[in-house]
Amino acid sequence: MSGARRRRVGAGDRILAGGVPNVVVSVSGTRVRLADDEGTVQTVTAAGLADGTRFEIPSPVPPRGPRPETGLEGLPAAAVEEASWWEAHIAEVVYGLRPDAPAGTRPRPQYDPERTSLTEREKAKAAELSAAGKKVPASTVKHRRQRWEAHGLPGLADRRLARRSRPAGRADDQVAAAMRQAIGETASASSRTAGFVIWRAKQILAEAGYDGPVPSDRTLYRLFGSLSHGRQATGPASTRRSLAGRPEGMFGSLPAAAPGEVVQIDSTPLDVLVLLDDGVPGRVEMTGMIDVATRVVPAAVLRPTTKSVDASVLLARALTPEPARPGWPEALKMARSVLPYERLLDIDARLEHAAARPVIVPDTIVIDHGSVFVSSAFRSACRHLGISIQPAHLGSGAEKGHIERYFGSVASLFCQFASGYTGRSPDRRGRHVEDQPLWSMAELQELLDEWLIAFWMNRRHDGLRDPEHPGRAFTPNEKYAALVEAAGYVPVALGPDDYIELLPATWRAVNAYGIKLARRSYDSAELNPLRLQPSGVREKKNLHEIRHDPYDVSRIHVRGPDGWITVFWKHLDRAPLPFGELAWDHARRSLGREATEEQIADAVAALLRRAHAGPEEEKPKMSKRDRRVAARTKAAAPASDRPEPSVPAETVPPAADEGGDEPLAKVIPMKIFDPFAEADKRW
């Protein structure tokens, strides 16, 4: 019944009547005449054919070969023009007039449908075209007319021009299979030339016992080019591995409709040389996170070598507000951004002094199989925060493509502007890069943080487009504000105590001068009850528990009897660090709440200029004579806590062993000697 209703029954169709094949002889109204192979004729009604117990209409057999194309896409302009030329003539054969004939025009006598038959008009058109120099038989006009009536204008085009050929051409199937196998072996091998792949294909044919003709080298080169299209068989090995790791068929993705629903994390070497702690130029690694729904980067940190504890601290930093830094423009503060500042401020008062970077609380984190992210420390931190971990498949960078693309954007939009840029590979590296003024790791970290807030969070992304208005792209901050409204909730950032609990722990004694950690001294008046006192934890030799952020050396946290005690570095005011100063004097803003695009653009331009210029060069070291003159000047001056004024060189008496006619060096005043500060220096 369903088959009869789906299909039209016409003369020539085959129908099974009680299991016996029958052919439809004719159809008259609702009656259908059937005849079997023996000539027996029966008449049934259309309603009777719907009885599936007696009659069965077989499904039609699809035609062999590719389906005919119905459009003109992919055809040369000359072929389309010729099809249009034929359409005008065929329309005159069918209707008597051309499509461009003016209204009221009468058909020519030889094409008048009321006086001539269709066959006569076809012959007249063939004679007309032949007389004009294009010899066409009447049968060609008939075939063109039939194709035009069936397919329209595309039926008149020469389909041979758009015919698709086999990728292997006329090569033998076994030769093509050997070439495909040789190309497939290059996915994980070192880069080789096309000649080696052709040699390997011949070896595969010989091992398989192929006794057919082997094409010439020129034919094999063409076959290699056709079968290796899009495979990068002779390109960089990293590109081949990336292409080999792509999923087969259609790409899939995890849908993310709320901030933090899916977050990706990974590490990569940074393409910038920095000065390490020992003063030697070296590379550092960047570990970053990105939210799939909003493209917000909650945190990105630089370390010489990423460890498991670094990933846990990165997670803690992502869940806490980013404080604005001294010297940052007002346009980079959350109060001046498009983020829902008032609503967030009611939940967390720390956002009053925060930068324009939203807090992302992950629900699921996609990781690779690196030892840093599969470590027990990182998994324990995720369990403590209620975060699910989704490992990607081995060697499948496409499964975390957002973080991979973010790393590429950092290289092209930030790293190449920084002094000490090395390029992504040795063949892209300039000469004497290490001789450029290099940033320290802490200084480059500050530049990266400022770039993320000033540029990345305000950059429109193609992946953040409105489905209803695809012409408009959103920035990460705008997308976050929109999804917060749609999701109906505001993620709550980690509190200070929760953040401290995720930091790495160490155990130290509270001495009379404070706490010594990594050759830095930390002290505070709040440590007085703990000073020179045992902690009572015998397993740790009565030492006190210390929590510290490896990325923030300005403070440590000591567990006291009533909670955590924050202790600052003793010389923070003397040597301010990027993460050191967190207290701000927020004056009333004169430019309104939201920052303009011009202000943000100016901040980005100033940042890139500063990154490219590199740090200020150190003053040249003093000669022996200069140090001697400066020491005498300092000894003659009274001791004072205030900075000493500069002493003109002519007021200093010359040394006894120096010639009176020799000019004295310029006096450079030095600070008062501080033995405690000298003891804290790292030699």
Solvent accessible surface area in square Angstrom, and as a share of the most:
residue,aa,sasa,rsa
1,M,113,0.50
2,S,69,0.44
3,G,17,0.16
4,A,23,0.18
5,R,184,0.67
6,R,176,0.64
7,R,67,0.24
8,R,226,0.82
9,V,38,0.22
10,G,28,0.27
11,A,78,0.60
12,G,50,0.48
13,D,35,0.18
14,R,130,0.47
15,I,1,0.00
16,L,52,0.26
17,A,15,0.11
18,G,66,0.63
19,G,61,0.58
20,V,76,0.43
21,P,53,0.33
22,N,4,0.02
23,V,47,0.27
24,V,2,0.01
25,V,74,0.42
26,S,42,0.27
27,V,68,0.39
28,S,81,0.52
29,G,75,0.72
30,T,95,0.55
31,R,140,0.51
32,V,7,0.04
33,R,113,0.41
34,L,0,0.00
35,A,18,0.14
36,D,30,0.16
37,D,119,0.62
38,E,160,0.72
39,G,51,0.49
40,T,83,0.48
41,V,73,0.42
42,Q,62,0.28
43,T,68,0.40
44,V,16,0.09
45,T,55,0.32
46,A,53,0.41
47,A,84,0.65
48,G,21,0.20
49,L,9,0.05
50,A,21,0.16
51,D,55,0.29
52,G,49,0.47
53,T,124,0.72
54,R,131,0.48
55,F,7,0.03
56,E,104,0.47
57,I,21,0.11
58,P,55,0.34
59,S,89,0.58
60,P,91,0.57
61,V,134,0.77
62,P,102,0.64
63,P,114,0.71
64,R,242,0.88
65,G,58,0.56
66,P,130,0.82
67,R,205,0.75
68,P,97,0.61
69,E,100,0.45
70,T,101,0.58
71,G,24,0.23
72,L,44,0.22
73,E,146,0.65
74,G,73,0.70
75,L,20,0.10
76,P,64,0.40
77,A,87,0.67
78,A,74,0.58
79,A,7,0.05
80,V,45,0.26
81,E,126,0.56
82,E,77,0.34
83,A,0,0.00
84,S,52,0.33
85,W,97,0.34
86,W,4,0.01
87,E,47,0.21
88,A,23,0.18
89,H,11,0.05
90,I,0,0.00
91,A,5,0.04
92,E,8,0.04
93,V,0,0.00
94,V,29,0.17
95,Y,140,0.53
96,G,1,0.01
97,L,58,0.29
98,R,86,0.31
99,P,95,0.60
100,D,115,0.59
101,A,34,0.26
102,P,101,0.63
103,A,111,0.86
104,G,79,0.76
105,T,57,0.33
106,R,170,0.62
107,P,27,0.17
108,R,98,0.36
109,P,91,0.57
110,Q,75,0.33
111,Y,1,0.00
112,D,7,0.04
113,P,57,0.36
114,E,151,0.68
115,R,183,0.67
116,T,30,0.17
117,S,57,0.37
118,L,59,0.29
119,T,77,0.44
120,E,92,0.41
121,R,18,0.06
122,E,8,0.04
123,K,120,0.51
124,A,24,0.19
125,K,0,0.00
126,A,9,0.07
127,A,65,0.50
128,E,52,0.23
129,L,6,0.03
130,S,44,0.28
131,A,93,0.72
132,A,86,0.67
133,G,66,0.64
134,K,79,0.34
135,K,181,0.77
136,V,14,0.08
137,P,80,0.50
138,A,34,0.27
139,S,60,0.39
140,T,42,0.24
141,V,0,0.00
142,K,87,0.37
143,H,104,0.47
144,R,64,0.24
145,R,28,0.10
146,Q,78,0.35
147,R,103,0.38
148,W,38,0.13
149,E,96,0.43
150,A,74,0.58
151,H,83,0.37
152,G,27,0.26
153,L,47,0.23
154,P,23,0.15
155,G,3,0.03
156,L,3,0.01
157,A,7,0.06
158,D,46,0.24
159,R,50,0.18
160,R,165,0.60
161,L,99,0.49
162,A,33,0.26
163,R,173,0.63
164,R,218,0.79
165,S,101,0.65
166,R,124,0.45
167,P,88,0.55
168,A,8,0.07
169,G,33,0.32
170,R,246,0.90
171,A,18,0.14
172,D,73,0.38
173,D,103,0.53
174,Q,77,0.34
175,V,3,0.02
176,A,1,0.01
177,A,57,0.44
178,A,4,0.03
179,M,0,0.00
180,R,117,0.43
181,Q,92,0.41
182,A,2,0.02
183,I,3,0.02
184,G,33,0.32
185,E,72,0.32
186,T,15,0.09
187,A,30,0.23
188,S,101,0.65
189,A,34,0.26
190,S,81,0.52
191,S,60,0.39
192,R,107,0.39
193,T,95,0.55
194,A,21,0.17
195,G,31,0.30
196,F,72,0.30
197,V,1,0.01
198,I,7,0.04
199,W,130,0.46
200,R,58,0.21
201,A,3,0.02
202,K,74,0.31
203,Q,64,0.28
204,I,16,0.08
205,L,8,0.04
206,A,73,0.57
207,E,126,0.56
208,A,66,0.51
209,G,59,0.57
210,Y,38,0.14
211,D,141,0.73
212,G,26,0.25
213,P,119,0.75
214,V,78,0.45
215,P,33,0.21
216,S,68,0.44
217,D,76,0.40
218,R,187,0.68
219,T,43,0.25
220,L,3,0.01
221,Y,108,0.41
222,R,149,0.54
223,L,9,0.04
224,F,19,0.08
225,G,44,0.42
226,S,50,0.33
227,L,20,0.10
228,S,14,0.09
229,H,159,0.71
230,G,47,0.45
231,R,108,0.39
232,Q,89,0.39
233,A,5,0.04
234,T,62,0.36
235,G,18,0.17
236,P,83,0.52
237,A,27,0.21
238,S,69,0.44
239,T,48,0.28
240,R,5,0.02
241,R,135,0.49
242,S,73,0.47
243,L,46,0.23
244,A,64,0.49
245,G,25,0.24
246,R,115,0.42
247,P,64,0.40
248,E,168,0.75
249,G,63,0.61
250,M,181,0.81
251,F,118,0.49
252,G,73,0.70
253,S,104,0.67
254,L,97,0.48
255,P,112,0.71
256,A,28,0.22
257,A,74,0.58
258,A,20,0.15
259,P,3,0.02
260,G,0,0.00
261,E,60,0.27
262,V,10,0.06
263,V,0,0.00
264,Q,9,0.04
265,I,0,0.00
266,D,12,0.06
267,S,33,0.21
268,T,35,0.21
269,P,78,0.49
270,L,4,0.02
271,D,16,0.08
272,V,0,0.00
273,L,25,0.12
274,V,0,0.00
275,L,68,0.34
276,L,52,0.26
277,D,118,0.61
278,D,107,0.56
279,G,46,0.44
280,V,82,0.47
281,P,51,0.32
282,G,14,0.13
283,R,85,0.31
284,V,1,0.01
285,E,49,0.22
286,M,2,0.01
287,T,3,0.02
288,G,0,0.00
289,M,0,0.00
290,I,3,0.02
291,D,0,0.00
292,V,16,0.09
293,A,8,0.06
294,T,0,0.00
295,R,40,0.14
296,V,0,0.00
297,V,1,0.00
298,P,0,0.00
299,A,8,0.06
300,A,4,0.03
301,V,5,0.03
302,L,4,0.02
303,R,56,0.20
304,P,62,0.39
305,T,84,0.49
306,T,13,0.07
307,K,126,0.53
308,S,34,0.22
309,V,47,0.27
310,D,4,0.02
311,A,0,0.00
312,S,7,0.05
313,V,0,0.00
314,L,0,0.00
315,L,0,0.00
316,A,0,0.00
317,R,32,0.12
318,A,0,0.00
319,L,4,0.02
320,T,15,0.08
321,P,17,0.11
322,E,13,0.06
323,P,42,0.27
324,A,0,0.00
325,R,1,0.00
326,P,60,0.38
327,G,77,0.74
328,W,18,0.06
329,P,48,0.30
330,E,79,0.35
331,A,7,0.05
332,L,2,0.01
333,K,10,0.04
334,M,1,0.01
335,A,8,0.06
336,R,5,0.02
337,S,13,0.08
338,V,67,0.38
339,L,1,0.01
340,P,24,0.15
341,Y,22,0.08
342,E,98,0.44
343,R,99,0.36
344,L,12,0.06
345,L,52,0.26
346,D,126,0.66
347,I,83,0.42
348,D,21,0.11
349,A,79,0.61
350,R,86,0.31
351,L,8,0.04
352,E,82,0.37
353,H,69,0.31
354,A,2,0.02
355,A,0,0.00
356,A,3,0.03
357,R,12,0.04
358,P,0,0.00
359,V,11,0.06
360,I,0,0.00
361,V,46,0.26
362,P,3,0.02
363,D,78,0.40
364,T,34,0.20
365,I,0,0.00
366,V,6,0.03
367,I,0,0.00
368,D,33,0.17
369,H,86,0.38
370,G,29,0.28
371,S,90,0.58
372,V,23,0.13
373,F,5,0.02
374,V,56,0.32
375,S,24,0.15
376,S,90,0.58
377,A,44,0.34
378,F,0,0.00
379,R,81,0.29
380,S,52,0.34
381,A,7,0.06
382,C,1,0.01
383,R,168,0.61
384,H,111,0.50
385,L,37,0.19
386,G,64,0.62
387,I,12,0.06
388,S,66,0.42
389,I,39,0.20
390,Q,87,0.39
391,P,55,0.34
392,A,7,0.05
393,H,134,0.60
394,L,142,0.71
395,G,68,0.65
396,S,15,0.09
397,G,37,0.35
398,A,53,0.41
399,E,73,0.33
400,K,12,0.05
401,G,31,0.30
402,H,55,0.24
403,I,0,0.00
404,E,70,0.31
405,R,154,0.56
406,Y,2,0.01
407,F,20,0.08
408,G,33,0.32
409,S,5,0.03
410,V,1,0.00
411,A,26,0.20
412,S,51,0.33
413,L,46,0.23
414,F,0,0.00
415,C,1,0.00
416,Q,91,0.40
417,F,76,0.32
418,A,3,0.03
419,S,7,0.05
420,G,0,0.00
421,Y,74,0.28
422,T,2,0.01
423,G,1,0.01
424,R,168,0.61
425,S,34,0.22
426,P,108,0.68
427,D,125,0.65
428,R,141,0.51
429,R,107,0.39
430,G,49,0.47
431,R,206,0.75
432,H,112,0.50
433,V,6,0.03
434,E,89,0.40
435,D,107,0.55
436,Q,74,0.33
437,P,55,0.35
438,L,9,0.04
439,W,21,0.08
440,S,37,0.24
441,M,37,0.16
442,A,43,0.34
443,E,62,0.28
444,L,0,0.00
445,Q,10,0.04
446,E,45,0.20
447,L,6,0.03
448,L,0,0.00
449,D,13,0.07
450,E,8,0.04
451,W,0,0.00
452,L,10,0.05
453,I,4,0.02
454,A,1,0.01
455,F,51,0.21
456,W,7,0.02
457,M,0,0.00
458,N,49,0.25
459,R,77,0.28
460,R,117,0.43
461,H,17,0.08
462,D,112,0.58
463,G,51,0.49
464,L,3,0.01
465,R,92,0.33
466,D,35,0.18
467,P,120,0.76
468,E,142,0.64
469,H,119,0.53
470,P,88,0.55
471,G,74,0.72
472,R,129,0.47
473,A,10,0.08
474,F,29,0.12
475,T,10,0.06
476,P,0,0.00
477,N,2,0.01
478,E,37,0.17
479,K,36,0.15
480,Y,2,0.01
481,A,22,0.17
482,A,48,0.37
483,L,24,0.12
484,V,1,0.01
485,E,107,0.48
486,A,84,0.65
487,A,39,0.30
488,G,65,0.63
489,Y,90,0.34
490,V,22,0.13
491,P,15,0.09
492,V,98,0.57
493,A,17,0.13
494,L,21,0.10
495,G,25,0.24
496,P,82,0.52
497,D,85,0.44
498,D,61,0.32
499,Y,34,0.13
500,I,10,0.05
501,E,66,0.30
502,L,19,0.10
503,L,2,0.01
504,P,24,0.15
505,A,52,0.41
506,T,26,0.15
507,W,62,0.22
508,R,85,0.31
509,A,44,0.34
510,V,4,0.02
511,N,43,0.22
512,A,67,0.52
513,Y,104,0.40
514,G,0,0.00
515,I,0,0.00
516,K,69,0.29
517,L,14,0.07
518,A,61,0.47
519,R,129,0.47
520,R,60,0.22
521,S,3,0.02
522,Y,1,0.00
523,D,43,0.23
524,S,30,0.20
525,A,78,0.60
526,E,104,0.47
527,L,0,0.00
528,N,90,0.46
529,P,95,0.60
530,L,19,0.09
531,R,47,0.17
532,L,124,0.62
533,Q,100,0.45
534,P,89,0.56
535,S,39,0.25
536,G,57,0.55
537,V,55,0.31
538,R,208,0.76
539,E,148,0.66
540,K,85,0.36
541,K,170,0.72
542,N,63,0.32
543,L,53,0.26
544,H,10,0.04
545,E,21,0.09
546,I,0,0.00
547,R,40,0.14
548,H,46,0.20
549,D,8,0.04
550,P,24,0.15
551,Y,15,0.06
552,D,16,0.08
553,V,43,0.25
554,S,1,0.00
555,R,32,0.12
556,I,1,0.01
557,H,17,0.08
558,V,0,0.00
559,R,98,0.36
560,G,11,0.10
561,P,111,0.70
562,D,146,0.76
563,G,35,0.33
564,W,44,0.15
565,I,24,0.12
566,T,49,0.28
567,V,0,0.00
568,F,87,0.36
569,W,38,0.13
570,K,79,0.34
571,H,27,0.12
572,L,23,0.12
573,D,130,0.67
574,R,141,0.51
575,A,44,0.34
576,P,99,0.62
577,L,55,0.27
578,P,16,0.10
579,F,18,0.07
580,G,1,0.01
581,E,77,0.35
582,L,56,0.28
583,A,80,0.62
584,W,59,0.21
585,D,138,0.71
586,H,48,0.21
587,A,79,0.61
588,R,231,0.84
589,R,84,0.31
590,S,108,0.70
591,L,115,0.57
592,G,43,0.42
593,R,84,0.31
594,E,92,0.41
595,A,19,0.15
596,T,70,0.41
597,E,125,0.56
598,E,120,0.54
599,Q,51,0.23
600,I,27,0.14
601,A,58,0.45
602,D,96,0.50
603,A,6,0.05
604,V,16,0.09
605,A,41,0.32
606,A,38,0.30
607,L,0,0.00
608,L,33,0.17
609,R,162,0.59
610,R,101,0.37
611,A,0,0.00
612,H,125,0.56
613,A,68,0.53
614,G,10,0.09
615,P,31,0.20
616,E,169,0.76
617,E,150,0.67
618,E,163,0.73
619,K,179,0.76
620,P,123,0.77
621,K,196,0.83
622,M,43,0.19
623,S,59,0.38
624,K,146,0.62
625,R,45,0.16
626,D,30,0.15
627,R,125,0.46
628,R,75,0.28
629,V,9,0.05
630,A,3,0.02
631,A,56,0.43
632,R,97,0.36
633,T,16,0.09
634,K,59,0.25
635,A,89,0.69
636,A,91,0.71
637,A,36,0.28
638,P,113,0.71
639,A,99,0.77
640,S,38,0.24
641,D,147,0.76
642,R,186,0.68
643,P,129,0.81
644,E,41,0.18
645,P,110,0.69
646,S,86,0.56
647,V,47,0.27
648,P,71,0.45
649,A,24,0.18
650,E,143,0.64
651,T,86,0.50
652,V,11,0.06
653,P,98,0.62
654,P,78,0.49
655,A,6,0.05
656,A,112,0.87
657,D,119,0.61
658,E,27,0.12
659,G,39,0.37
660,G,75,0.72
661,D,137,0.71
662,E,85,0.38
663,P,114,0.72
664,L,51,0.25
665,A,26,0.20
666,K,166,0.70
667,V,10,0.06
668,I,78,0.39
669,P,58,0.36
670,M,97,0.43
671,K,173,0.73
672,I,79,0.40
673,F,133,0.55
674,D,43,0.23
675,P,75,0.47
676,F,149,0.62
677,A,17,0.13
678,E,54,0.24
679,A,77,0.60
680,D,26,0.14
681,K,104,0.44
682,R,156,0.57
683,W,219,0.77
